[in-house]
Each structure stands twice: as C-alpha cells, then as structure tokens.
Amino acid sequence: MRGPDVPFRFGRVDFAEGQLPIENGRLPDPTKGADHLRHVFHRMGFDDREIVILSGAHAVGDTAYDNSGFQGPWTYHKHTFTNEYFKKLLDVEWDPVVNARGFTQYRPAGQNGFGKIMML
C-alpha cells in the first residue's frame, strides 16, 4: 500500500507510570462472541464505538490459518484500504460453515468452499 510517511513512536501516551500493560497474547479469541470481545477491549479502555473502528483493520489482509484456524480474506481487495469490510457486514447475507479445524466461520450465502471472503 502506498501513502505518506507518518512519524510514529511505539508506546501509549496515556500509559501511567507503574501501570501494567495488557499482557501479550491477550487479544480476543475469535471463537467467542461479542461479550468476550467487549471484555477484552473494555479493560484496555475501548468503548463499543472504538471497538468497531478498530475492527476496520480487517479491511486489509486476510486470516492467518496456521495461527487462527480460520481461512479466507475479509474483502475481495485485501491489499486496498476501503470501507468494503463494513459494507459486506451489512449488505451480504452470511451462511455459517465449519472449516477443517472445526471452527464456525461465515461465507456469503451460496458461496462454495473457502478462500473467497469470510467473516467471523
């Protein structure tokens, strides 16, 4: 992807001295529902609106099957940052399907197989 060079410094500006950060590996479990997502991100200080905004990162890329157990890209244009992810959430009818790892993920109604677009 192309874009401007933006100065960036790792770390949180709102991190209070002596406050413990969220431990590594504490991101949401994709096999659990919205309550789990809220539990994880609310303790990091995110409200529901910010969680939705953060989920927009799914507009780029796809799942890492070896790491997550889910397979397929989130959008048809996984290397382009657009609002396609959010449009698909609202505009597409999704069918549940169990993948080879036994996890339920969703594909557009009528789509056969994996590897096209998916949702959790």
Accessible surface in RSA format (square Angstrom, percent):
REM  Atomic radii and reference values for relative SASA: ProtOr
REM  Chains: A
REM  Algorithm: Lee & Richards
REM  Probe-radius: 1.40
REM  Slices: 20
REM RES _ NUM      All-atoms   Total-Side   Main-Chain    Non-polar    All polar
REM                ABS   REL    ABS   REL    ABS   REL    ABS   REL    ABS   REL
RES MET A   1   160.53  83.1  76.21  50.4  84.31 200.7  80.41  68.4  80.12 106.1
RES ARG A   2   242.75 101.9 203.75 103.9  39.00  92.8  82.24 112.4 160.51  97.3
RES GLY A   3    60.12  74.1   0.00   N/A  60.12  74.1  29.03  79.7  31.09  69.6
RES PRO A   4   119.17  86.8  93.26  85.0  25.90  94.2 105.25  86.9  13.92  86.5
RES ASP A   5   149.70 104.9 120.18 119.6  29.52  69.8  41.97  98.8 107.72 107.4
RES VAL A   6   109.85  72.3  87.42  79.1  22.44  54.1  88.60  77.0  21.25  57.6
RES PRO A   7   131.52  95.9 102.39  93.3  29.13 105.9 115.17  95.1  16.35 101.6
RES PHE A   8   155.38  77.7 114.68  71.0  40.69 105.9 120.11  72.8  35.26 100.9
RES ARG A   9   196.21  82.4 179.39  91.4  16.83  40.1  81.23 111.0 114.99  69.7
RES PHE A  10   178.39  89.2 160.77  99.6  17.62  45.9 160.91  97.6  17.48  50.0
RES GLY A  11    67.91  83.7   0.00   N/A  67.91  83.7  38.34 105.2  29.57  66.2
RES ARG A  12   133.71  56.1 110.09  56.1  23.63  56.3  60.88  83.2  72.84  44.1
RES VAL A  13   146.20  96.2 109.44  99.1  36.76  88.6 115.94 100.7  30.26  82.1
RES ASP A  14    94.71  66.3  66.70  66.4  28.01  66.2  45.71 107.6  49.00  48.9
RES PHE A  15    86.99  43.5  65.67  40.7  21.32  55.5  67.36  40.8  19.63  56.2
RES ALA A  16    57.28  52.7  47.70  73.6   9.58  21.8  57.28  80.7   0.00   0.0
RES GLU A  17   178.02 102.2 147.43 111.5  30.58  72.8  66.94 129.5 111.08  90.7
RES GLY A  18    72.00  88.8   0.00   N/A  72.00  88.8  43.51 119.4  28.49  63.8
RES GLN A  19    99.96  55.9  87.22  63.7  12.74  30.3  32.31  68.8  67.65  51.3
RES LEU A  20   158.29  88.2 139.65  99.9  18.64  46.9 139.65  98.1  18.64  50.2
RES PRO A  21    92.08  67.1  74.04  67.5  18.03  65.5  80.17  66.2  11.90  74.0
RES ILE A  22    63.36  36.1  43.96  32.8  19.40  46.8  47.08  33.9  16.28  44.2
RES GLU A  23   124.10  71.2 110.82  83.8  13.28  31.6  39.86  77.1  84.24  68.8
RES ASN A  24   150.15 103.5 124.38 120.2  25.77  62.1  36.38  87.6 113.76 110.0
RES GLY A  25    76.02  93.7   0.00   N/A  76.02  93.7  39.37 108.0  36.65  82.1
RES ARG A  26   108.02  45.4 102.80  52.4   5.23  12.4  11.33  15.5  96.70  58.6
RES LEU A  27   130.75  72.8 115.95  83.0  14.80  37.2 115.95  81.4  14.80  39.8
RES PRO A  28    29.71  21.7  16.25  14.8  13.46  48.9  16.25  13.4  13.46  83.7
RES ASP A  29    52.55  36.8  45.91  45.7   6.64  15.7  19.63  46.2  32.93  32.8
RES PRO A  30    57.49  41.9  36.41  33.2  21.07  76.6  46.91  38.7  10.57  65.7
RES THR A  31    71.22  50.7  34.15  34.6  37.07  88.3  29.98  40.3  41.24  62.3
RES LYS A  32   121.27  59.2  97.56  59.9  23.72  56.5  54.98  49.5  66.29  70.6
RES GLY A  33    51.01  62.9   0.00   N/A  51.01  62.9  38.92 106.8  12.09  27.1
RES ALA A  34    60.23  55.4  48.34  74.6  11.88  27.0  51.25  72.2   8.98  23.8
RES ASP A  35   117.50  82.3 108.82 108.3   8.68  20.5  38.00  89.4  79.50  79.3
RES HIS A  36    43.97  24.0  36.45  25.3   7.51  19.2  32.39  33.4  11.57  13.5
RES LEU A  37    64.98  36.2  64.94  46.5   0.04   0.1  64.94  45.6   0.04   0.1
RES ARG A  38    94.75  39.8  94.75  48.3   0.00   0.0  26.57  36.3  68.18  41.3
RES HIS A  39   115.05  62.9 105.31  73.2   9.74  24.9  73.55  75.8  41.50  48.3
RES VAL A  40     3.17   2.1   3.17   2.9   0.00   0.0   3.17   2.8   0.00   0.0
RES PHE A  41    18.01   9.0  18.01  11.2   0.00   0.0  18.01  10.9   0.00   0.0
RES HIS A  42    84.41  46.1  69.25  48.1  15.16  38.8  47.65  49.1  36.76  42.8
RES ARG A  43    92.37  38.8  54.91  28.0  37.46  89.2  54.90  75.0  37.47  22.7
RES MET A  44    30.60  15.8  21.04  13.9   9.57  22.8   8.35   7.1  22.25  29.5
RES GLY A  45    64.15  79.1   0.00   N/A  64.15  79.1  36.75 100.8  27.41  61.4
RES PHE A  46    65.05  32.5  60.58  37.5   4.47  11.6  61.27  37.1   3.78  10.8
RES ASP A  47    75.95  53.2  72.87  72.5   3.08   7.3  38.38  90.3  37.57  37.5
RES ASP A  48    62.26  43.6  58.44  58.2   3.82   9.0  33.61  79.1  28.65  28.6
RES ARG A  49   173.54  72.9 163.81  83.5   9.72  23.1  66.81  91.3 106.72  64.7
RES GLU A  50    69.76  40.0  67.61  51.2   2.15   5.1  17.49  33.8  52.27  42.7
RES ILE A  51    11.90   6.8  11.15   8.3   0.75   1.8  11.15   8.0   0.75   2.0
RES VAL A  52    85.71  56.4  84.29  76.3   1.42   3.4  85.71  74.5   0.00   0.0
RES ILE A  53   101.94  58.0  89.91  67.0  12.03  29.0  93.49  67.3   8.45  22.9
RES LEU A  54    75.56  42.1  68.05  48.7   7.51  18.9  73.22  51.4   2.34   6.3
RES SER A  55    27.49  23.2  23.26  31.0   4.24   9.8  22.78  48.5   4.71   6.6
RES GLY A  56     7.49   9.2   0.00   N/A   7.49   9.2   7.33  20.1   0.16   0.4
RES ALA A  57    69.94  64.3  50.42  77.8  19.52  44.4  58.82  82.8  11.12  29.5
RES HIS A  58    66.29  36.2  65.04  45.2   1.24   3.2  42.13  43.4  24.16  28.1
RES ALA A  59     2.54   2.3   1.73   2.7   0.81   1.8   1.73   2.4   0.81   2.2
RES VAL A  60    43.76  28.8  31.72  28.7  12.04  29.0  31.72  27.6  12.04  32.6
RES GLY A  61    22.17  27.3   0.00   N/A  22.17  27.3  21.87  60.0   0.30   0.7
RES ASP A  62    62.99  44.1  38.95  38.8  24.03  56.8   0.49   1.2  62.50  62.3
RES THR A  63    21.82  15.5   3.93   4.0  17.90  42.7   9.60  12.9  12.22  18.5
RES ALA A  64    51.89  47.7  39.26  60.6  12.63  28.7  47.99  67.6   3.90  10.3
RES TYR A  65    65.94  30.8  61.60  35.0   4.35  11.3  55.31  41.6  10.64  13.1
RES ASP A  66   123.65  86.6 101.86 101.4  21.79  51.5  31.33  73.7  92.32  92.1
RES ASN A  67   132.78  91.6  95.55  92.3  37.23  89.6  28.43  68.4 104.35 100.9
RES SER A  68    38.26  32.3  22.39  29.9  15.87  36.6  30.19  64.3   8.07  11.3
RES GLY A  69     0.01   0.0   0.00   N/A   0.01   0.0   0.01   0.0   0.00   0.0
RES PHE A  70     1.76   0.9   1.76   1.1   0.00   0.0   1.76   1.1   0.00   0.0
RES GLN A  71    51.78  29.0  50.77  37.1   1.01   2.4  10.46  22.3  41.31  31.3
RES GLY A  72    10.55  13.0   0.00   N/A  10.55  13.0   4.12  11.3   6.44  14.4
RES PRO A  73    20.22  14.7  20.22  18.4   0.00   0.0  20.22  16.7   0.00   0.0
RES TRP A  74    18.45   7.4  18.45   8.9   0.00   0.0  12.46   6.6   5.99   9.7
RES THR A  75     2.23   1.6   1.43   1.4   0.81   1.9   0.76   1.0   1.47   2.2
RES TYR A  76   120.37  56.2  91.19  51.9  29.18  75.9  71.24  53.5  49.13  60.6
RES HIS A  77   113.11  61.8 106.19  73.8   6.92  17.7  67.34  69.4  45.77  53.3
RES LYS A  78    69.43  33.9  67.41  41.4   2.02   4.8  31.40  28.3  38.02  40.5
RES HIS A  79   131.74  72.0 121.45  84.4  10.29  26.3  89.86  92.6  41.87  48.7
RES THR A  80    69.44  49.4  66.20  67.1   3.24   7.7  42.40  56.9  27.04  40.9
RES PHE A  81   139.75  69.9 117.31  72.7  22.45  58.4 117.31  71.1  22.45  64.2
RES THR A  82    58.88  41.9  43.91  44.5  14.97  35.7  52.93  71.1   5.95   9.0
RES ASN A  83    85.72  59.1  79.73  77.0   5.99  14.4  27.84  67.0  57.88  55.9
RES GLU A  84    23.02  13.2  21.82  16.5   1.21   2.9  18.70  36.2   4.33   3.5
RES TYR A  85    16.36   7.6  16.36   9.3   0.00   0.0   0.00   0.0  16.36  20.2
RES PHE A  86    65.26  32.6  64.80  40.1   0.46   1.2  65.11  39.5   0.15   0.4
RES LYS A  87   113.37  55.3 110.22  67.6   3.14   7.5  60.12  54.1  53.25  56.7
RES LYS A  88    46.34  22.6  46.34  28.4   0.00   0.0   1.89   1.7  44.46  47.4
RES LEU A  89    75.32  41.9  57.29  41.0  18.03  45.3  57.29  40.2  18.03  48.5
RES LEU A  90   154.52  86.1 122.20  87.4  32.31  81.2 124.37  87.3  30.15  81.1
RES ASP A  91   115.07  80.6  78.31  77.9  36.75  86.9  31.85  75.0  83.22  83.0
RES VAL A  92    37.80  24.9  24.63  22.3  13.17  31.7  28.95  25.2   8.85  24.0
RES GLU A  93   131.83  75.7 116.20  87.9  15.62  37.2  46.97  90.9  84.86  69.3
RES TRP A  94    47.12  18.9  26.18  12.7  20.94  49.2  26.17  14.0  20.95  34.0
RES ASP A  95    52.35  36.7  52.35  52.1   0.00   0.0  12.67  29.8  39.68  39.6
RES PRO A  96    87.22  63.6  68.92  62.8  18.30  66.5  69.11  57.1  18.11 112.6
RES VAL A  97    24.69  16.2  18.74  17.0   5.95  14.3  24.65  21.4   0.04   0.1
RES VAL A  98    95.54  62.9  75.29  68.2  20.25  48.8  75.29  65.4  20.25  54.9
RES ASN A  99     6.77   4.7   0.00   0.0   6.77  16.3   1.28   3.1   5.49   5.3
RES ALA A 100    96.71  88.9  49.75  76.8  46.96 106.8  63.04  88.8  33.67  89.2
RES ARG A 101   110.21  46.3  80.52  41.0  29.69  70.7  36.64  50.1  73.57  44.6
RES GLY A 102    50.93  62.8   0.00   N/A  50.93  62.8  24.78  68.0  26.15  58.6
RES PHE A 103    64.73  32.4  62.94  39.0   1.79   4.7  64.73  39.2   0.00   0.0
RES THR A 104    64.54  45.9  47.85  48.5  16.69  39.8  25.75  34.6  38.78  58.6
RES GLN A 105     1.22   0.7   1.22   0.9   0.00   0.0   0.00   0.0   1.22   0.9
RES TYR A 106    77.76  36.3  77.76  44.2   0.00   0.0  38.60  29.0  39.16  48.3
RES ARG A 107    50.51  21.2  50.51  25.7   0.00   0.0   2.48   3.4  48.03  29.1
RES PRO A 108    17.78  13.0  17.67  16.1   0.12   0.4  17.67  14.6   0.12   0.7
RES ALA A 109    47.14  43.3  23.62  36.5  23.52  53.5  23.89  33.6  23.25  61.6
RES GLY A 110    70.36  86.8   0.00   N/A  70.36  86.8  44.34 121.7  26.02  58.3
RES GLN A 111    21.11  11.8  10.24   7.5  10.87  25.9  14.71  31.3   6.40   4.9
RES ASN A 112   122.50  84.5 113.58 109.8   8.93  21.5  32.95  79.3  89.55  86.6
RES GLY A 113    37.57  46.3   0.00   N/A  37.57  46.3  31.83  87.3   5.75  12.9
RES PHE A 114    70.05  35.0  39.36  24.4  30.69  79.9  41.30  25.0  28.75  82.3
RES GLY A 115    48.30  59.6   0.00   N/A  48.30  59.6  25.50  70.0  22.80  51.1
RES LYS A 116   110.82  54.1 104.16  63.9   6.66  15.9  67.75  61.0  43.07  45.9
RES ILE A 117     2.22   1.3   0.88   0.7   1.34   3.2   0.90   0.7   1.32   3.6
RES MET A 118     3.51   1.8   3.51   2.3   0.00   0.0   3.51   3.0   0.00   0.0
RES MET A 119     6.16   3.2   6.16   4.1   0.00   0.0   5.37   4.6   0.78   1.0
RES LEU A 120    81.34  45.3  32.70  23.4  48.64 122.3  45.71  32.1  35.63  95.9
END  Absolute sums over single chains surface
CHAIN  1 A     9115.8       6959.7       2156.1       5282.0       3833.8
END  Absolute sums over all chains
TOTAL          9115.8       6959.7       2156.1       5282.0       3833.8
